[in-house]
Amino acid sequence: MALPLATRSLHCASVSPSFNWKWGSSANFWQLSYTHQMKSKTEYVKPTFLKQIKTETANFKNFKKLTQRWADLSLALSKENIRTARENNLT
């Protein structure tokens, strides 16, 4: 099945050329491997959609990185607010 658009969220997605073991050469499609709802999936991507899929997977990886950083900073801020509140109540 060829994916025209990566409309679903792509968790840990990677795109790689497909290799045809039977004939020992690369086929005319790429594989999109990802995890969705705790299940690994592999779908085939036609070369005409490769640039778009690579852009979308790169964007999603950047999104994941930024949201992880946001969560880390949010937790640090919360801990600092609790520490400051405790210090103010003790003085």
Summary of the structure (lengths in Angstrom):
residues: 91
radius of gyration: 21.2
end to end distance: 66.6
largest distance: 77.4
contacts: 201
relative contact order: 0.16
helix: 48%
strand: 33%
